[in-house]
Amino acid sequence: MLDGANPMGVKIPFILLTNGGGVGEEARRRKLSSQLGVELQQTQILQAHTILKSVVHKYADKPVLVLGGRNDDVRKVAEGYGFKHVYTTLDVLAWKPEVWPFHELTPEERASAKPVDFTQTPISAIFVFHDPRNWSLDIQVIIDVIRARGVIGGPYLDTPDTADQQPLPQDARKHQAEEPHGKDENAPIELVFCNPDLLWKSDFPQPRLGQGAFREAFQAVYKGLVGKTYPYVQYGKPTTATYKFAEKVLKDRLEELQGRPVDRLPTVYMIGDNPESDIAGANGAGWKSVLVRTGVYDPVHGPPAHTPTYIAEDVEEAVRWAIEREMGRKVD
């Protein structure tokens, strides 16, 4: 329907905006193209961490720690974005097993580790690309990096002032994420999460804990140690930054299809299964929102926390409703 087989007879630009990730956009494109039977372009795939392409210039030449996924998969993604010095918590554990003696590296994990002396390689920023697989190891290493100002194994230094320790409002986090700034050796380590979802839908009957739950676990431990939470940058649905990024990609896609510049986007429809991320983000961005019953949302638990423009049984019904609604608007 979106490729022209619709009553309007036009190609409708669309993107796939997900809080998932852990692989490169090209790998995701190939997988989804095969699953959907539609040849997608890489620029139509926006994963939770795709937005980091827009801020890579801040840390391209500095050592950064990336978390999530299996082995060094997210390292490869980060390097594909342009980060040149990328390390993982498995690198840290291979360097000094006593960092977290409760986990012994598997042969596969050890093969993926990069040899490095972290006393000589201060970390400048931490990016949680995807859902971490070893919460305890990752929380420990994040705390080591933050409290020692980037030098793993170095002495814990004074924590930031109370005002700096509180989680920033969404607009402030967005501003912090978009404004380049230099980093001196005493500046707090920037901590970036790419997916705020507390829960996600798997094959298990009940939703599973997501990256947002990992963030909350880290903050609870950090606060227990220093008495304050730690400031962070949050990307992913439903943040303003991610929806603004998606609008730019949609605009570029529309200009590609029409072959001419576009002053502003027409009505945008968001179809999703999670009221907390899909619907909340779309409503905040001024998009029309369609909630489907084929994922996280379960009507037996009551009405959704964020009210959508429309509720559909599945994606096909949602797309048909959106097209029919636009046709009615044009007739009117």
TORRO-334870 format. One record per residue (C-alpha): x, y, z; residue in one letter. Coordinates in steps of 0.02 Angstrom, whole numbers, m for minus. Layout:
<atoms>
<atom c1="X" c2="Y" c3="Z" rest="A"/>
...
</atoms>
This chain:
<atoms>
<atom c1="0" c2="0" c3="0" rest="M"/>
<atom c1="138" c2="122" c3="42" rest="L"/>
<atom c1="231" c2="92" c3="m122" rest="D"/>
<atom c1="86" c2="155" c3="m228" rest="G"/>
<atom c1="m42" c2="13" c3="m222" rest="A"/>
<atom c1="m170" c2="123" c3="m135" rest="N"/>
<atom c1="m324" c2="223" c3="m188" rest="P"/>
<atom c1="m221" c2="382" c3="m203" rest="M"/>
<atom c1="m97" c2="296" c3="m321" rest="G"/>
<atom c1="53" c2="380" c3="m241" rest="V"/>
<atom c1="208" c2="320" c3="m152" rest="K"/>
<atom c1="196" c2="365" c3="32" rest="I"/>
<atom c1="364" c2="394" c3="117" rest="P"/>
<atom c1="388" c2="292" c3="274" rest="F"/>
<atom c1="524" c2="246" c3="396" rest="I"/>
<atom c1="539" c2="108" c3="525" rest="L"/>
<atom c1="575" c2="191" c3="693" rest="L"/>
<atom c1="623" c2="68" c3="828" rest="T"/>
<atom c1="697" c2="70" c3="1001" rest="N"/>
<atom c1="786" c2="m91" c3="955" rest="G"/>
<atom c1="964" c2="m101" c3="894" rest="G"/>
<atom c1="1126" c2="m192" c3="925" rest="G"/>
<atom c1="1169" c2="m215" c3="741" rest="V"/>
<atom c1="1207" c2="m98" c3="596" rest="G"/>
<atom c1="1067" c2="m21" c3="494" rest="E"/>
<atom c1="1116" c2="m118" c3="339" rest="E"/>
<atom c1="1102" c2="m285" c3="430" rest="A"/>
<atom c1="933" c2="m233" c3="498" rest="R"/>
<atom c1="878" c2="m177" c3="325" rest="R"/>
<atom c1="919" c2="m345" c3="248" rest="R"/>
<atom c1="829" c2="m440" c3="385" rest="K"/>
<atom c1="672" c2="m332" c3="379" rest="L"/>
<atom c1="667" c2="m331" c3="189" rest="S"/>
<atom c1="667" c2="m521" c3="191" rest="S"/>
<atom c1="535" c2="m532" c3="329" rest="Q"/>
<atom c1="418" c2="m402" c3="252" rest="L"/>
<atom c1="445" c2="m449" c3="69" rest="G"/>
<atom c1="481" c2="m265" c3="32" rest="V"/>
<atom c1="648" c2="m196" c3="m26" rest="E"/>
<atom c1="691" c2="m63" c3="102" rest="L"/>
<atom c1="829" c2="66" c3="95" rest="Q"/>
<atom c1="955" c2="86" c3="235" rest="Q"/>
<atom c1="899" c2="265" c3="263" rest="T"/>
<atom c1="725" c2="202" c3="307" rest="Q"/>
<atom c1="792" c2="109" c3="460" rest="I"/>
<atom c1="805" c2="213" c3="618" rest="L"/>
<atom c1="862" c2="111" c3="767" rest="Q"/>
<atom c1="879" c2="177" c3="943" rest="A"/>
<atom c1="1062" c2="218" c3="917" rest="H"/>
<atom c1="1053" c2="283" c3="737" rest="T"/>
<atom c1="1038" c2="460" c3="805" rest="I"/>
<atom c1="1217" c2="445" c3="871" rest="L"/>
<atom c1="1275" c2="476" c3="693" rest="K"/>
<atom c1="1224" c2="657" c3="722" rest="S"/>
<atom c1="1335" c2="679" c3="876" rest="V"/>
<atom c1="1485" c2="569" c3="833" rest="V"/>
<atom c1="1590" c2="725" c3="796" rest="H"/>
<atom c1="1600" c2="760" c3="983" rest="K"/>
<atom c1="1695" c2="600" c3="1022" rest="Y"/>
<atom c1="1756" c2="533" c3="854" rest="A"/>
<atom c1="1939" c2="544" c3="907" rest="D"/>
<atom c1="1918" c2="506" c3="1092" rest="K"/>
<atom c1="1906" c2="339" c3="1184" rest="P"/>
<atom c1="1726" c2="292" c3="1221" rest="V"/>
<atom c1="1644" c2="145" c3="1309" rest="L"/>
<atom c1="1496" c2="61" c3="1222" rest="V"/>
<atom c1="1375" c2="m58" c3="1306" rest="L"/>
<atom c1="1246" c2="m183" c3="1250" rest="G"/>
<atom c1="1225" c2="m329" c3="1133" rest="G"/>
<atom c1="1334" c2="m481" c3="1115" rest="R"/>
<atom c1="1524" c2="m484" c3="1111" rest="N"/>
<atom c1="1588" c2="m333" c3="1013" rest="D"/>
<atom c1="1437" c2="m311" c3="898" rest="D"/>
<atom c1="1401" c2="m133" c3="957" rest="V"/>
<atom c1="1585" c2="m89" c3="943" rest="R"/>
<atom c1="1572" c2="m127" c3="757" rest="K"/>
<atom c1="1414" c2="m22" c3="744" rest="V"/>
<atom c1="1498" c2="125" c3="832" rest="A"/>
<atom c1="1651" c2="112" c3="721" rest="E"/>
<atom c1="1536" c2="113" c3="570" rest="G"/>
<atom c1="1464" c2="278" c3="633" rest="Y"/>
<atom c1="1638" c2="355" c3="642" rest="G"/>
<atom c1="1695" c2="327" c3="821" rest="F"/>
<atom c1="1880" c2="282" c3="807" rest="K"/>
<atom c1="1924" c2="221" c3="982" rest="H"/>
<atom c1="1785" c2="108" c3="1046" rest="V"/>
<atom c1="1795" c2="m8" c3="1196" rest="Y"/>
<atom c1="1678" c2="m129" c3="1284" rest="T"/>
<atom c1="1660" c2="m196" c3="1460" rest="T"/>
<atom c1="1726" c2="m362" c3="1394" rest="L"/>
<atom c1="1887" c2="m270" c3="1349" rest="D"/>
<atom c1="1894" c2="m210" c3="1530" rest="V"/>
<atom c1="1867" c2="m385" c3="1599" rest="L"/>
<atom c1="1998" c2="m460" c3="1483" rest="A"/>
<atom c1="2120" c2="m326" c3="1541" rest="W"/>
<atom c1="2090" c2="m357" c3="1727" rest="K"/>
<atom c1="1977" c2="m504" c3="1775" rest="P"/>
<atom c1="1973" c2="m440" c3="1954" rest="E"/>
<atom c1="1865" c2="m293" c3="1895" rest="V"/>
<atom c1="1718" c2="m414" c3="1909" rest="W"/>
<atom c1="1775" c2="m587" c3="1968" rest="P"/>
<atom c1="1600" c2="m661" c3="1957" rest="F"/>
<atom c1="1605" c2="m684" c3="1769" rest="H"/>
<atom c1="1732" c2="m785" c3="1670" rest="E"/>
<atom c1="1746" c2="m737" c3="1488" rest="L"/>
<atom c1="1690" c2="m868" c3="1364" rest="T"/>
<atom c1="1809" c2="m910" c3="1220" rest="P"/>
<atom c1="1696" c2="m810" c3="1104" rest="E"/>
<atom c1="1695" c2="m659" c3="1220" rest="E"/>
<atom c1="1883" c2="m666" c3="1242" rest="R"/>
<atom c1="1910" c2="m674" c3="1054" rest="A"/>
<atom c1="1805" c2="m517" c3="1034" rest="S"/>
<atom c1="1902" c2="m419" c3="1166" rest="A"/>
<atom c1="2028" c2="m286" c3="1116" rest="K"/>
<atom c1="2193" c2="m278" c3="1213" rest="P"/>
<atom c1="2210" c2="m110" c3="1301" rest="V"/>
<atom c1="2284" c2="m35" c3="1459" rest="D"/>
<atom c1="2142" c2="68" c3="1531" rest="F"/>
<atom c1="2255" c2="160" c3="1651" rest="T"/>
<atom c1="2328" c2="241" c3="1494" rest="Q"/>
<atom c1="2163" c2="254" c3="1400" rest="T"/>
<atom c1="2044" c2="373" c3="1490" rest="P"/>
<atom c1="1864" c2="353" c3="1435" rest="I"/>
<atom c1="1779" c2="514" c3="1380" rest="S"/>
<atom c1="1598" c2="456" c3="1365" rest="A"/>
<atom c1="1486" c2="305" c3="1391" rest="I"/>
<atom c1="1355" c2="254" c3="1262" rest="F"/>
<atom c1="1226" c2="121" c3="1304" rest="V"/>
<atom c1="1186" c2="69" c3="1124" rest="F"/>
<atom c1="1080" c2="m83" c3="1161" rest="H"/>
<atom c1="1014" c2="m188" c3="1305" rest="D"/>
<atom c1="1162" c2="m246" c3="1412" rest="P"/>
<atom c1="1183" c2="m434" c3="1432" rest="R"/>
<atom c1="1280" c2="m428" c3="1596" rest="N"/>
<atom c1="1201" c2="m295" c3="1706" rest="W"/>
<atom c1="1315" c2="m321" c3="1856" rest="S"/>
<atom c1="1477" c2="m308" c3="1756" rest="L"/>
<atom c1="1417" c2="m159" c3="1657" rest="D"/>
<atom c1="1353" c2="m62" c3="1809" rest="I"/>
<atom c1="1518" c2="m92" c3="1899" rest="Q"/>
<atom c1="1621" c2="m29" c3="1751" rest="V"/>
<atom c1="1508" c2="124" c3="1724" rest="I"/>
<atom c1="1531" c2="170" c3="1906" rest="I"/>
<atom c1="1720" c2="146" c3="1894" rest="D"/>
<atom c1="1729" c2="258" c3="1740" rest="V"/>
<atom c1="1618" c2="395" c3="1812" rest="I"/>
<atom c1="1692" c2="403" c3="1987" rest="R"/>
<atom c1="1873" c2="398" c3="1924" rest="A"/>
<atom c1="1838" c2="528" c3="1787" rest="R"/>
<atom c1="1870" c2="404" c3="1648" rest="G"/>
<atom c1="2023" c2="311" c3="1715" rest="V"/>
<atom c1="1969" c2="134" c3="1756" rest="I"/>
<atom c1="2068" c2="77" c3="1906" rest="G"/>
<atom c1="2109" c2="256" c3="1955" rest="G"/>
<atom c1="2059" c2="331" c3="2123" rest="P"/>
<atom c1="1879" c2="388" c3="2144" rest="Y"/>
<atom c1="1875" c2="578" c3="2136" rest="L"/>
<atom c1="1751" c2="701" c3="2207" rest="D"/>
<atom c1="1577" c2="682" c3="2134" rest="T"/>
<atom c1="1494" c2="828" c3="2042" rest="P"/>
<atom c1="1395" c2="959" c3="2137" rest="D"/>
<atom c1="1219" c2="916" c3="2193" rest="T"/>
<atom c1="1140" c2="1018" c3="2052" rest="A"/>
<atom c1="1240" c2="923" c3="1923" rest="D"/>
<atom c1="1190" c2="756" c3="1994" rest="Q"/>
<atom c1="1003" c2="769" c3="1960" rest="Q"/>
<atom c1="930" c2="695" c3="1799" rest="P"/>
<atom c1="904" c2="837" c3="1677" rest="L"/>
<atom c1="733" c2="882" c3="1607" rest="P"/>
<atom c1="701" c2="813" c3="1433" rest="Q"/>
<atom c1="730" c2="980" c3="1345" rest="D"/>
<atom c1="891" c2="1007" c3="1440" rest="A"/>
<atom c1="950" c2="831" c3="1398" rest="R"/>
<atom c1="911" c2="864" c3="1215" rest="K"/>
<atom c1="1011" c2="1026" c3="1222" rest="H"/>
<atom c1="1155" c2="940" c3="1308" rest="Q"/>
<atom c1="1155" c2="804" c3="1176" rest="A"/>
<atom c1="1156" c2="923" c3="1029" rest="E"/>
<atom c1="1281" c2="1053" c3="1086" rest="E"/>
<atom c1="1464" c2="1006" c3="1058" rest="P"/>
<atom c1="1578" c2="1045" c3="1203" rest="H"/>
<atom c1="1756" c2="1016" c3="1249" rest="G"/>
<atom c1="1802" c2="901" c3="1391" rest="K"/>
<atom c1="1932" c2="937" c3="1523" rest="D"/>
<atom c1="2002" c2="801" c3="1633" rest="E"/>
<atom c1="1893" c2="856" c3="1780" rest="N"/>
<atom c1="1729" c2="863" c3="1683" rest="A"/>
<atom c1="1597" c2="731" c3="1721" rest="P"/>
<atom c1="1590" c2="585" c3="1600" rest="I"/>
<atom c1="1443" c2="602" c3="1480" rest="E"/>
<atom c1="1324" c2="455" c3="1496" rest="L"/>
<atom c1="1206" c2="420" c3="1351" rest="V"/>
<atom c1="1061" c2="296" c3="1345" rest="F"/>
<atom c1="981" c2="257" c3="1177" rest="C"/>
<atom c1="821" c2="171" c3="1232" rest="N"/>
<atom c1="711" c2="223" c3="1380" rest="P"/>
<atom c1="592" c2="74" c3="1369" rest="D"/>
<atom c1="565" c2="m9" c3="1538" rest="L"/>
<atom c1="481" c2="m156" c3="1450" rest="L"/>
<atom c1="481" c2="m238" c3="1280" rest="W"/>
<atom c1="380" c2="m376" c3="1198" rest="K"/>
<atom c1="463" c2="m545" c3="1170" rest="S"/>
<atom c1="397" c2="m720" c3="1140" rest="D"/>
<atom c1="372" c2="m738" c3="1327" rest="F"/>
<atom c1="191" c2="m711" c3="1382" rest="P"/>
<atom c1="237" c2="m557" c3="1487" rest="Q"/>
<atom c1="344" c2="m407" c3="1431" rest="P"/>
<atom c1="529" c2="m414" c3="1476" rest="R"/>
<atom c1="641" c2="m284" c3="1558" rest="L"/>
<atom c1="723" c2="m165" c3="1436" rest="G"/>
<atom c1="863" c2="m37" c3="1432" rest="Q"/>
<atom c1="760" c2="86" c3="1534" rest="G"/>
<atom c1="759" c2="m40" c3="1676" rest="A"/>
<atom c1="948" c2="m54" c3="1663" rest="F"/>
<atom c1="961" c2="135" c3="1677" rest="R"/>
<atom c1="853" c2="133" c3="1833" rest="E"/>
<atom c1="958" c2="m7" c3="1908" rest="A"/>
<atom c1="1119" c2="90" c3="1876" rest="F"/>
<atom c1="1046" c2="248" c3="1952" rest="Q"/>
<atom c1="987" c2="154" c3="2107" rest="A"/>
<atom c1="1162" c2="82" c3="2136" rest="V"/>
<atom c1="1248" c2="247" c3="2100" rest="Y"/>
<atom c1="1133" c2="341" c3="2218" rest="K"/>
<atom c1="1160" c2="209" c3="2351" rest="G"/>
<atom c1="1348" c2="240" c3="2338" rest="L"/>
<atom c1="1357" c2="430" c3="2325" rest="V"/>
<atom c1="1185" c2="487" c3="2382" rest="G"/>
<atom c1="1137" c2="567" c3="2216" rest="K"/>
<atom c1="1085" c2="513" c3="2043" rest="T"/>
<atom c1="1194" c2="545" c3="1890" rest="Y"/>
<atom c1="1150" c2="660" c3="1744" rest="P"/>
<atom c1="1123" c2="575" c3="1577" rest="Y"/>
<atom c1="1069" c2="605" c3="1399" rest="V"/>
<atom c1="919" c2="504" c3="1342" rest="Q"/>
<atom c1="880" c2="459" c3="1162" rest="Y"/>
<atom c1="750" c2="342" c3="1088" rest="G"/>
<atom c1="561" c2="350" c3="1080" rest="K"/>
<atom c1="474" c2="452" c3="1154" rest="P"/>
<atom c1="611" c2="585" c3="1170" rest="T"/>
<atom c1="597" c2="747" c3="1074" rest="T"/>
<atom c1="771" c2="727" c3="1002" rest="A"/>
<atom c1="730" c2="560" c3="921" rest="T"/>
<atom c1="567" c2="621" c3="844" rest="Y"/>
<atom c1="652" c2="778" c3="776" rest="K"/>
<atom c1="786" c2="666" c3="700" rest="F"/>
<atom c1="650" c2="556" c3="624" rest="A"/>
<atom c1="563" c2="708" c3="548" rest="E"/>
<atom c1="724" c2="758" c3="461" rest="K"/>
<atom c1="745" c2="583" c3="390" rest="V"/>
<atom c1="563" c2="582" c3="332" rest="L"/>
<atom c1="584" c2="751" c3="249" rest="K"/>
<atom c1="740" c2="690" c3="157" rest="D"/>
<atom c1="643" c2="535" c3="101" rest="R"/>
<atom c1="497" c2="639" c3="37" rest="L"/>
<atom c1="614" c2="753" c3="m60" rest="E"/>
<atom c1="695" c2="599" c3="m137" rest="E"/>
<atom c1="527" c2="531" c3="m194" rest="L"/>
<atom c1="462" c2="698" c3="m259" rest="Q"/>
<atom c1="626" c2="755" c3="m336" rest="G"/>
<atom c1="611" c2="930" c3="m264" rest="R"/>
<atom c1="636" c2="1024" c3="m99" rest="P"/>
<atom c1="498" c2="1011" c3="31" rest="V"/>
<atom c1="460" c2="1161" c3="143" rest="D"/>
<atom c1="367" c2="1062" c3="274" rest="R"/>
<atom c1="306" c2="887" c3="305" rest="L"/>
<atom c1="124" c2="838" c3="273" rest="P"/>
<atom c1="28" c2="748" c3="410" rest="T"/>
<atom c1="136" c2="613" c3="490" rest="V"/>
<atom c1="61" c2="453" c3="561" rest="Y"/>
<atom c1="148" c2="347" c3="691" rest="M"/>
<atom c1="95" c2="165" c3="705" rest="I"/>
<atom c1="155" c2="74" c3="859" rest="G"/>
<atom c1="115" c2="m49" c3="997" rest="D"/>
<atom c1="186" c2="41" c3="1149" rest="N"/>
<atom c1="85" c2="184" c3="1224" rest="P"/>
<atom c1="233" c2="242" c3="1329" rest="E"/>
<atom c1="353" c2="263" c3="1182" rest="S"/>
<atom c1="261" c2="260" c3="1015" rest="D"/>
<atom c1="103" c2="352" c3="1062" rest="I"/>
<atom c1="178" c2="472" c3="1190" rest="A"/>
<atom c1="316" c2="521" c3="1069" rest="G"/>
<atom c1="200" c2="544" c3="921" rest="A"/>
<atom c1="78" c2="649" c3="1022" rest="N"/>
<atom c1="220" c2="756" c3="1086" rest="G"/>
<atom c1="286" c2="782" c3="909" rest="A"/>
<atom c1="116" c2="833" c3="843" rest="G"/>
<atom c1="96" c2="675" c3="738" rest="W"/>
<atom c1="m60" c2="571" c3="722" rest="K"/>
<atom c1="m41" c2="413" c3="826" rest="S"/>
<atom c1="m113" c2="240" c3="795" rest="V"/>
<atom c1="m100" c2="107" c3="929" rest="L"/>
<atom c1="m104" c2="m75" c3="874" rest="V"/>
<atom c1="m152" c2="m222" c3="983" rest="R"/>
<atom c1="m14" c2="m338" c3="922" rest="T"/>
<atom c1="124" c2="m296" c3="1045" rest="G"/>
<atom c1="155" c2="m220" c3="1216" rest="V"/>
<atom c1="m17" c2="m142" c3="1235" rest="Y"/>
<atom c1="m148" c2="m260" c3="1308" rest="D"/>
<atom c1="m325" c2="m190" c3="1325" rest="P"/>
<atom c1="m363" c2="m309" c3="1469" rest="V"/>
<atom c1="m258" c2="m194" c3="1578" rest="H"/>
<atom c1="m368" c2="m45" c3="1540" rest="G"/>
<atom c1="m353" c2="106" c3="1425" rest="P"/>
<atom c1="m179" c2="157" c3="1364" rest="P"/>
<atom c1="m80" c2="280" c3="1470" rest="A"/>
<atom c1="m68" c2="397" c3="1319" rest="H"/>
<atom c1="m221" c2="420" c3="1210" rest="T"/>
<atom c1="m192" c2="381" c3="1025" rest="P"/>
<atom c1="m283" c2="460" c3="880" rest="T"/>
<atom c1="m348" c2="287" c3="835" rest="Y"/>
<atom c1="m334" c2="107" c3="895" rest="I"/>
<atom c1="m316" c2="m31" c3="764" rest="A"/>
<atom c1="m306" c2="m219" c3="774" rest="E"/>
<atom c1="m145" c2="m228" c3="673" rest="D"/>
<atom c1="m29" c2="m129" c3="561" rest="V"/>
<atom c1="m126" c2="m164" c3="401" rest="E"/>
<atom c1="m286" c2="m92" c3="475" rest="E"/>
<atom c1="m187" c2="57" c3="541" rest="A"/>
<atom c1="m113" c2="97" c3="370" rest="V"/>
<atom c1="m283" c2="80" c3="284" rest="R"/>
<atom c1="m363" c2="195" c3="412" rest="W"/>
<atom c1="m228" c2="327" c3="389" rest="A"/>
<atom c1="m244" c2="324" c3="199" rest="I"/>
<atom c1="m434" c2="333" c3="206" rest="E"/>
<atom c1="m423" c2="476" c3="329" rest="R"/>
<atom c1="m307" c2="575" c3="215" rest="E"/>
<atom c1="m419" c2="540" c3="64" rest="M"/>
<atom c1="m568" c2="607" c3="162" rest="G"/>
<atom c1="m470" c2="763" c3="208" rest="R"/>
<atom c1="m426" c2="794" c3="26" rest="K"/>
<atom c1="m609" c2="773" c3="m26" rest="V"/>
<atom c1="m665" c2="894" c3="109" rest="D"/>
</atoms>
